[in-house]
Amino acid sequence: MKYYLSSYKFGDKIEKIKNILPQGAKIGHINNARDWTTASPEIRDSHLKEEMEFIDNLDFISEHLDLKNYFGKENELRDKIASLDGIWVCGGNAFVLRQAMKLSGFDNIFKELQKRDDFFYGGYSAGVCILSDSLKYIQFVDNPNDFPYKNVTETVWEGLNLFSYGILPHYDSEHSESEEIEREVKRCINNKWLFKTLRDGEVIIIE
C-alpha cells in the first residue's frame, strides 16, 4: 500500500498525490472521525463536501464511504473497498474512528490491503494517528470515552499497528490542538514511548 499522511488537511505536497495515483482514480472518503457525540452535523457535512471537492479537483473521483453503513457487514465493505483505488481518512476523534473501523471490520481489511502495492491510503490527523500501535499517545487530545455508536461502551486502545510508535500531528503549529500535543510529547518522553511529530503542512509519503 502507498501512503500520504498529513498533519492537517492535504498538506504541502499535494502534487505528490498525482504521482502516486493515476488520473481518474476512485477515492473513498471516510469521515467517521467526525461522528463524536457533540459534533455539528452541518459542520461535519461542510468539511466532507469541501474535502471531496478538493479530491475531485485533483482529477480523482471521490465518494463518501461511511463505515456506519457497514457495521456488521465486513464482506460488503471488503467488496466496496475492492472497487476503489484508495481511501482518504479525515481528522477528528481517533477513538471514534477506531470504533467505526472495528465495528465495520475495517481492521481485517486493512491487513489485507497492506499486501497490495496498488492501493492508496491518505489522510490526516486522526486518520494518521490511527495507524500507530496504540492510541495511548493522544488520550488527552481526543476523548477516549466518547461512544456515539450503539452498544459500544469500551474504549478501543489498539491502533492499526502500521507503526510501532505514536504519530503526533499539529506539533508546534497554529492549530487548536497544538498545546495539547505539546503535553502529549512531554508525556511520551517521560514514559520513554517512541513517537514522531508532524507540523501542519508536513507529510509522510511511503511508496
C-alpha atoms as one frame of an Amber mdcrd trajectory, in Angstrom:
protein
   0.000   0.000   0.000   1.053   3.570  -0.652   0.578   6.248   1.983   0.158
  10.018   2.025  -0.045  11.003   5.696  -0.568  14.655   6.521  -0.689  16.536
   9.797  -3.595  18.723   8.665  -5.833  18.524   5.614  -3.882  17.806   2.426
  -0.531  19.253   3.488   2.169  20.906   1.408   2.952  18.075  -1.017  -0.322
  17.847  -2.877   1.314  17.355  -6.271   2.912  14.165  -4.946  -0.517  12.562
  -4.752  -0.770  12.813  -8.529   2.438  10.808  -8.799   1.024   8.103  -6.562
  -2.413   7.762  -8.149  -3.498   7.743 -11.804  -5.905  10.337 -13.130  -9.497
   9.274 -12.517  -8.653   7.081  -9.521 -11.634   6.353  -7.265 -11.157   7.526
  -3.687 -13.476   6.645  -0.811 -13.666   9.439   1.758 -14.032   8.120   5.317
 -15.490  10.844   7.533 -16.258   8.805  10.665 -13.680  10.528  12.876 -16.220
  13.370  12.920 -19.000  11.230  14.409 -18.325  12.242  18.004 -21.481  12.742
  20.037 -21.471  16.551  20.183 -20.349  17.129  16.591 -22.371  19.550  14.498
 -23.912  17.689  11.532 -23.776  20.886   9.476 -20.060  21.425  10.099 -19.337
  17.725   9.559 -21.122  17.753   6.205 -19.433  21.001   5.225 -15.962  19.533
   5.821 -16.914  16.379   3.954 -18.117  18.340   0.928 -15.030  20.576   0.965
 -12.598  17.653   1.064 -14.419  15.626  -1.568 -14.440  18.627  -3.894 -10.714
  19.044  -3.286 -10.111  15.411  -4.241 -12.233  15.834  -7.371 -10.234  18.920
  -8.333  -7.090  16.773  -8.278  -8.671  14.847 -11.174  -9.724  11.930  -8.983
 -13.249  10.676  -8.326 -14.372  10.895  -4.706 -17.269   9.228  -2.965 -18.403
   9.174   0.636 -17.516   5.862   2.291 -19.469   5.880   5.557 -18.334   2.980
   7.723 -21.617   3.123   9.659 -23.289   1.614   6.610 -21.087  -1.457   7.011
 -21.333  -2.209  10.719 -21.531  -5.996  10.936 -21.081  -6.228   7.152 -17.370
  -6.828   6.730 -17.655  -8.692   3.431 -19.768  -5.924   1.933 -17.170  -3.368
   2.986 -14.423  -5.570   1.551 -16.226  -5.682  -1.789 -16.783  -1.938  -1.742
 -13.141  -1.145  -0.997 -12.098  -3.577  -3.741 -13.923  -1.307  -6.204 -11.800
   1.681  -5.136  -8.227   2.735  -5.836  -7.757   4.263  -2.411  -9.259   5.919
   0.633  -8.931   9.278   2.353  -9.394   9.227   6.139 -10.156  12.603   7.698
  -9.289  14.084  11.067 -11.483  14.293  14.134 -11.647  11.959  17.106  -9.300
   8.985  16.558 -11.061   6.902  19.228 -14.421   7.298  17.488 -12.800   6.469
  14.150 -11.273   3.370  15.704 -14.687   2.223  16.932 -16.135   2.601  13.430
 -13.244   0.648  11.937 -13.727  -2.207  14.383 -17.499  -2.374  14.003 -17.237
  -2.488  10.197 -14.390  -4.996  10.041 -12.045  -2.447   8.508  -9.324  -3.781
  10.845  -9.167  -7.085   8.962  -9.500  -5.467   5.559  -6.628  -3.097   6.331
  -4.320  -6.058   6.970  -5.215  -7.400   3.540  -4.732  -4.029   1.862  -1.216
  -3.767   3.275  -0.207  -6.596   0.941  -1.228  -4.601  -2.135   1.115  -2.194
  -3.877  -1.652  -0.621  -5.975  -3.849   0.779  -3.182  -3.646   4.254  -1.668
  -4.193   5.293   1.958  -4.313   9.031   2.510  -5.425  11.025   5.492  -4.603
  13.486   8.217  -4.702  13.945  11.983  -6.927  11.147  13.379  -6.594   9.347
  10.056  -2.849   9.174  10.696  -2.865   8.632  14.472  -4.961   5.517  13.936
  -2.019   3.858  12.170   0.057   3.657  15.355   0.229   0.563  17.552  -1.858
   2.300  20.217  -3.958   5.403  20.776  -2.411   5.963  24.212  -0.232   8.714
  22.736  -3.215  11.027  22.180  -5.555  10.163  25.042  -5.543  13.749  26.349
  -6.070  15.287  22.909  -9.075  13.234  21.779 -11.738  11.998  24.175 -11.320
   8.208  24.547 -14.692   7.880  26.276 -16.933   9.232  23.540 -19.253   6.449
  22.366 -21.553   7.612  19.558 -22.351   4.125  18.261 -24.971   1.790  19.695
 -23.779  -0.856  22.171 -20.171   0.429  22.244 -19.172   1.285  25.808 -15.467
   0.418  25.955 -12.511   2.317  24.558 -10.544   0.623  21.791  -6.908   1.424
  22.528  -5.234  -0.662  19.848  -4.331   1.106  16.628  -3.947  -0.450  13.186
  -0.297  -1.154  14.029   1.350   0.096  10.842   3.775   1.994  13.088   5.220
   0.755  16.373   5.259   4.311  17.706   2.961   7.278  18.060   2.289   9.922
  15.411   1.574  13.341  16.939   0.140  15.839  14.415  -0.295  19.619  14.798
   3.001  19.903  16.681   4.265  23.480  17.028   1.535  24.705  14.685  -1.235
  27.285  14.547  -3.828  24.694  15.480  -6.280  24.488  18.355  -4.776  21.158
  19.483  -1.119  22.192  19.349  -0.926  22.936  23.069  -2.380  19.524  23.947
   0.016  17.856  21.510   2.933  19.541  23.263   1.771  17.996  26.528   1.496
  14.608  24.864   5.063  14.964  23.585   6.272  15.516  27.137   4.232  12.548
  28.345   5.775  10.322  25.674   9.243  11.452  26.695   8.520  10.840  30.367
   7.222   7.354  29.614  10.005   6.618  27.126   7.484   5.965  24.362   8.693
   6.291  20.788   6.914   8.953  18.763   7.150  11.172  15.702   5.785  14.710
  15.488   4.282  16.361  12.429   3.815  20.087  11.956   0.830  21.255   9.963
   1.852  21.222   6.322   4.244  18.298   6.791   3.510  14.984   5.101   4.861
  11.448   5.386   4.916   9.674   1.992   5.503   5.942   1.755   5.576   4.302
  -1.674
